[in-house]
Amino acid sequence: MPGVPKTGEGGVLNRNWYRGDGRVEVVERAVTAPWEGVRCTPVGGSDVGVVVLSGSSGRVELARARVLAAAGFDVLTFRWFGGPGQPPGVCEVPLETFTAAVDLLRAEGARRIGFLGTSKGAEASLLTAVHDPRVDAVVALAPTSLVWCNVGPGADGANRPFRSCWTWRGQPLPFVPMDETWTPTEPEGTPAAIRGWYEQSERTFADALPAATIPVERARADLLLIAGGADAMWPSLPFAEQLRARREAADASVRLLTDPEAGHRLLLPGESPLPPSLVFEHGGGPKADARLGTAAWPYVLATLGGGLPQTN
């Protein structure tokens, strides 16, 4: 198909993956173009393609891709900034980076396309669904309801003045800047909880909020929002409540799941906790983060797959 990017898939990296209820064989292949990443596909294939996006860490979410592939999805996870030909930071990243993944999965037979993103990856997932009606589902973990300014430098190597995180068809999306008068309250040298920075920036730049609001009511995708009440990175639960309200006002499908003690790093069944950050306080903890992930898991599978979660 002309114009559809090829994955540039390399050799098989791994062919066995296990989950608790039995053996599931998954083929893992390196992806070398147009991004760097990994493709995890159940043996026998799947007609549901899922794009998994990290947050501002920029990592390839291999562990999460494995968990979802073991559940029966054809999963693509890739580096969406910081790689060859990409901005070194989350700065004016083209949303076409993500619609290219839709092109690829559709060209290879996926009948349904879902995105699962966390934090900045959730921001990218929601915006992709707004701009690309081929996205059937979005699972947004620790989401935002707003487009924010850049995190790190753009293609020019500069991180100031503030610019949008995203572009669409070459045009930057409206965004909310950060109020640089904010200072953390934690002792110097300890991880900082920067949720207050985002909250202060919303107040300072209130005039920018309407234009920077993510218009999720325009997306035809099914939407699942998952947010911890103790998120210390940004106010993901209030953001998620705003997203839900916009969807409900438009009579569009939406579900919000939360746990008051969970933080920024949701843990799905089969995932292991990440090491604590030395820079940022994420809130929550492994127990609460895993509790929310376990409760959300049937809804994650149902939203991505297009079915209904089983209830007792």
C-alpha positions, 0 to 999 in steps of 0.5 A: 500500500503506497505511503504506509510505513514498513516496520523494518522488523528484524529477527525474532527476539523471543518466542515464549511468554507465559502468564498465570493461567497457562502458556501463551506463545508470543513472537517478539520482533525488533522494529527498526523503522520508522521508529525503534521499538518492539512488536509482540504478536500472539502465535496465530495472530490477532485482529486487534492492534494495540499501540502502547506508549510510554510517558516522558521516560521515552522507554519502549514499554516491552514488559507492558507489550508482553502482558497485552500480547499474552492477552491476545493483542497484536502490540506495537510499542516504540520510542516516540521521541529521542530516536533517530530523526525525532525531537530529543524531548517531548517538543513539537512531536508530530501526531503523525508519529502515532497515526503512522502506527495506525496505518501500519496495523490497519495495513497488516489486517487489524480490524480494531485499533486501540491505544494504551498510553500513560501520562504524556503517552496518554496525552498523545493517545487522546490527541491521536484519537481526536485527529484520527477516526480510525482509532477505536479505543483509548486506555488513558493511564494517569491522563491529562485533559490539557495540552501542555508545553514541551518537556525537554528540547525540540529539534533545534536543541532548545527548551525555551521559549516554551512550545507545544508538545505536539504538532498536527499537519505541521502546526503546533497545538495550543498549549498551557505553559509552566509557571516557572515561579513555582518551587518544590517544597521537598528538601533539595536532593530528594524527589520532588512532587510536581503536581503543584506546579501543574496546578499553579500553572493552570491558575497562572495561565487560565486564559490558555486553558480553553484553547489547550483543552483536549476535545475528547468529545470529538473522538469516536473511540471508546474511552477508558480513563484510569487515574490514582487519587494520590498521583503526585506528578500531576492532578490526573484524577481531576483531569480524568474527571474533566475528560469524563464530563466532556464525553458524557456531555457529548453522549460518548462512551467513557468509563473512569476507574480510580483508587484514592491511594494509587499514584502515577504508575499504574501496575497491570497484572503481570507487571513489576514495580519500577525502581523509585525515581531519584528526581520525581515523587510519583505518589501511591505505591506498589500495593495501591498501584497494583490494586488499581491495575488489577481492578482495571484489567478486565475493563482494559481488555474489554475496551481494547478488544471491543467487548464487555467486561465479565461481572460476577 
